[in-house]
Amino acid sequence: MKRPVLVIHGGAGTLTRADMTGRSERRYREGLKAALAAGHGVLRSGGSALDAVTAAVVVMEDDPLFNAGRGAVFNAAGQHELDASVMDGATLDAGAVCAVRRIRNPVLAARAVMDHTPHVLLCGAGAERFARERGLATVAPSYFDTQRRLASLRREQQRRRGKTAAGRAGDADRHGTVGAVALDRAGNLAAATSTGGYTNKMAGRVGDSPVIGAGTYADNAACAVSGTGSGEHFMRALLAYDVAARMRYRREPLARAAAGSLARLSVLGGSGGLIAVDHAGRIAMPFTTEGMYRGCIRGNGPMAVAIYRR
């Protein structure tokens, strides 16, 4: 029997202590701890890694601080288009949704795609119709609106029109994603990722988060991975799968495989971070940005959460 492990992230970017108030930092840390508690509760009771990562991501989707679900950013058309995916390391089964606008918790829809269809990825209106048929909660698109994200959209659009200087907020929004990876008592791995994309993205743009092998991957023979960063580069590098492939074919340990994959991403011009756990319960949380919202818990040990590089 394995000691269960849960690792989560809430996005990466130019996150320094100068970027937020003490109150904001406390709220982020509380949000991370709430997500850890939800997933850990599943693992502690003997539940599966797949159920644990789903539960952890749901909490972050419901928290407007994070760029997923309730706190999703606006695209260039002033709308929200959300993406999510899940993968089971025991079976390599996976499910995903992309460009959805009315599903309250996209990660639950991704899980339903995996569990109740022969497909991996459903998009747009078809995914929303399927979610309603499965009895999942749907909402008006305005449910996802927040003043903070609207302000970010306006700043980014002004910046692109040359009316303001580039700032840190745009980069932080660009790297906003949430995710979780877990190892359960049975030794099974799972991963889940959810995002609103990045501020002012083109309508219809889909990033790495719902693409199996790019932003999400899990294989009991290697590891489970969830990424956050410049999605186009993650897709070109097949970053999440690359970590697992380095472990399986090059026999690299998890930490080296994760670092090597991110180094390759940087060569391609991308940035971001990832979380990973392997079949032995080892953890990796590397990132190339100044910070990444992240946390982990092993067995019944204490929760550990962090934001900054130092």
Summary of the structure (lengths in Angstrom):
residues: 310
radius of gyration: 17.6
end to end distance: 34.5
largest distance: 58.9
contacts: 1265
relative contact order: 0.19
helix: 39%
strand: 24%
